[in-house]
Amino acid sequence: GGGGGGAPPGMEALFSDPELMAAMQKPNVMQALMEMQTGGPAAMAKYANDPEILGLVAKIQAKMGGGGGGGMPGMPGGGGMGGMPGMGG
């Protein structure tokens, strides 16, 4: 083990991706990500028709290991590319 950065696993992969970093400089993108962290499925649905946000979230989930292992802190896990978290079932 080890690692002194204190970042969750996968976060360094996010920060090393220039496209993700550029997107996160945009206020509307950060706003969307923060809302999805705190707002759950309702916030996800709000941005479901925003291709920029959806693409970014999909990319983040892929870098974090597909979202199966928790994803971003406070974000609904296990949504993947398929369904929105909290829908159906």
Secondary structure by P-SEA (a helix, b strand, c coil): cccccccccaaaaaaacaaaaaaaacaaaaaaaaaaacccaaaaaaacccaaaaaaaaaaaaaaccccccccccccccccccccccccc
